[in-house]
């Protein structure tokens, strides 16, 4: 990945007050001021900068007027914390919000059911276990395994796709996603839908340290990856239907059986002899 320069500051023709008035309108154009910043950089007489074609770009404003990300772009206030910055840049890199499967959870009246309800994933940043960094506000958590995989940051040797070796059941050892130095798989995919190979379950293990330090405990997470009405794919954290709403630690549906037995924080990995994370996965043949 090529590093791109940090450029600026540049002055745009709109004032902060004009931006706030414009953005308060129902038919507001949230890209207007982003585009003004890009144009100001290109046309600067002191330090002109042309954003390379096809390259994502993040614009930071002082004072801050808006916060969003998408389509290769991120628009950030100067005082944004690390978590919100990572979340919006994630959108700029084509990552979607994460969801849960809880039919009763709604984060805001404009949000979809279940949206922002994966507290263990940065793409739910409106509702996450975030760590106070002190100087730079709150940051983390990391991305869930599906989003790390989408970014191409997981080696294929660290992903197990059940059924690919024609075995329909096995015990699997997982390394903590935030400890890739440990041995074991970092993600298990469990396909179950013959009509859609991109509709599957994932299993990952996370430990409560580093960017995941605010987690209440080490935890195994099961997600369902499925297509939304817009044709894009989203991750849904599977939760218990109880007052605690804890993430499921077992699953027996759609011909898939997943059970978690134990974990071992000291090794960051799954190992039978050390009673680490093990689960048996049984899936029907496609």
N, C-alpha and C positions, 0 to 999 in steps of 0.2 A: 504494500500500500504506500503510495507516495504522500509525503507530508505536504500540506499546502500552507502558505504564509498567513500570518495574522496581520491584517492591514487596517489602517485607519488611525485616528478618527476622521470621518468625512461628515460634512454638513449638508443636510437635505433641505429643500425649499419649504417644507412644512414645519410648523412649530409643534411642540408637544401638546399644547392645548387643541390645536387643529386636529391632531391625530386622535385625541381622546373623543372629540366631538364626532368625528367621522366614524370611529369604531363603535360608538354608541348607537348608530343607526341600524335598523333591522336589515337593510340591504347593503351593509358595509362590505367593503372590499378589503379583506385582511392582507392581501398581497400588495396593496398600493404602496405602502411605506417600505416594505421589503424591496420592491422594485426601485423605489427612489434611492435607497441606499446603494444598490448595485450600480445604478446609473451614476450616482455621485462619485463612486469609486472609479468608474471608467473615465469620467470626464474631469477628474481632478487635475488641476494644473501643477500641484506640488508633488503628488505621489500617485499617479494613475495606476489603476489595477483592473484588468479585464478578467473576469471569472472564466476559466477554461470551459469550453463547451462540454456539456454532459457531466460536469463535476458538481457534487453537492456543495452547498454553501450555507454557512450559519452567519446571520446578521445579529449583532449585539447593539442595542441602542442605549443611549444615556441622555435624558432619563428614559426609563422603561415605559413603553406604551402598550405592548401586547406580548403574548406568549403563545406560540403554536409551532407545529412542525408538520411536514408532509411534502411529497413530490420532490425530493432532493433538496429541500430547504428547511431551515429552522430560523425562527424569529424570536429573539431572546432579550429580556431586559438585563441591564448590567448587573442588577442585584440578584439574579436568579441563583438558586442553590444547585448543587451538583446533581441532585436527583432529578429535578425538573429539567435541567439542561440535558441530562442523559436521555430522559423520556422523550423530549421533543426532537432531539437529534435521532433517536430511534425511529420516530415517525419519518424524519427526513431520509432515513435509510430503508424506508418501506415497511417498517414493522407496525402492526396494528395494536390496538388496545387488547389487553387480555381480559377474560371473563371467568365467571364461575357458572356452574349449572344450577345455582340456587334460583328458583323461580320467584322468590319473594324479595330478592335483593335489588334495590335500585339506588344508585349513588346520588343521583340528582334527577330533577324532573325532565331534563333534556337527555338523560343517558338511557341506554338500552337496559333491559333486564339483565342482571349479572355483570354488566360492564364495570371495570375497575375492581373486580372482586377476587383478584389473585394477589393477596398481600405479599406473596413470596416472589413477585415478578415486577421489574422496573416499569413494564408497560401498563401497570395498574397504578401509576404513581399517585393518583388522587387518594389512594387507600392502600398503603403499604407499610411494612416494617422497615423504616428508614433509620439510618445511623447518623447521629449528630457528629459532624466532623469538626465542629468548633468554628474555625476560620471561614469555611466555605458552606456553612449551613448543613442541611441534611443531605445525605447521599445514600445510594443503594436503594433496594437490594440489587443483586445481579439479575440478569435475564433468566427466565426459565429455559429449560433444555430445548424446547421447541424453537424459541427465538434465537438462542445461541446457534442451533443447527441451521436455521434460516439464514443467518449471517455467514454461514460457511466456516464457523469457528470450531466445529467438531470434526475431528478426523473420522473417516468412515470406519476405521479400525476400532473406534471407541463407541460405535453405535451397533446395537444388536437388533436386527429385525426378525421377530419371531416368525418361524415357518420358512425362512429363506434357506435353511439347511434341511428342510423337510422334517424337522423335529417339532412335534406339536406340544411338547411339554418339557420343561427343564428348570433346574435351579440356576439362578443367575447372581453373580456378584457385581455390585455397583461401587464405583468410586464416587466420592462427593463431587458434584458438579463444580464446586468452588475449590476443589483440590485436585486438579487434573494431573498433578505429579504422582498421585496414588494410582495403583494398578486396578483394573476393572473397567467395566463399561460405564460411560457417562450418561447414556440414554438407552432405554429399551423402547422400541416401537412395536406395537401389537396391532397389526392390521386385522380387520374383522368384516369389512364391508366389500363383498365381491363386486359391487357396482361402482366403487370409488376407492382406488388404491391410496388416495391421500386422506382418507377418513380412517383414523386409527387412534389408539391410546398410546400415551407415552408414560414412562416411569423414570423418575430421577431421584437422587438423594442430595439433600442440602445440609450443610453444617452451619451452626450459628457463630460464625467468625468472619473476619475480613469484611467485605461489603454486606455480608449476610449476618452481621453481628447482632442486629436487633431482633432476629428471630427468637421466639420464646424457647425453642429447643431445636435439636437436629430433627430432620423430618424427611420422610419419603412422600413424594407428591405424584399423584396420578392425574393426568390431563386427557381430555378427549379433544382431538383436532378435527374440526369439521367446517364445512362450507357455510358461509352466511348467505343471506338473501342477495347481497351484492356480488356474489360469485367469488369473494375472497375467503381465505381460510383463517380461522381464529382458534386460539387455545382456550379451553374451558377447564378450569380446576374443578375436580369432582369433590363435592362436599357431603358430609353427613346431613341427613334431614333431621336435625335435632337442634336444641337450643344452643349448643356449643358450636355447631356448624364447622366442626373440625374437618380437615381434608381426609377423604377416605383412605383407609389403610388396607382395604381389601375390596375386591370387585368380582362379581359373578353375574355377568349379563352379556348378551349377544354372543354366547358361546365362549366367552373369555373368563378365565378365573385367575385372579391375581391376589396373592396374599403375602404380606410382609411379616417376617418373624422377629427380627431384631437388628440392632445397629451397634457399631463400635466406634465412638468418636475418636479414640486414641490413634487409630490407624488411617482414618479418612477413607476407609475402603471396606468392601464386603469380603468376608472370608469365613468359610464354615468353621474352621478351627477356632477362630476368634469370635465366633457368634456375631458376625457382622450382619449386614443387610442381605437377606435372602427372600426371594419370593418365587413361587412356582407359577408359571404362566401356561395356561392351556388354551389354545385357540382352535376354532374349527377350520378345517381345510378350505381354502378359497377355490 
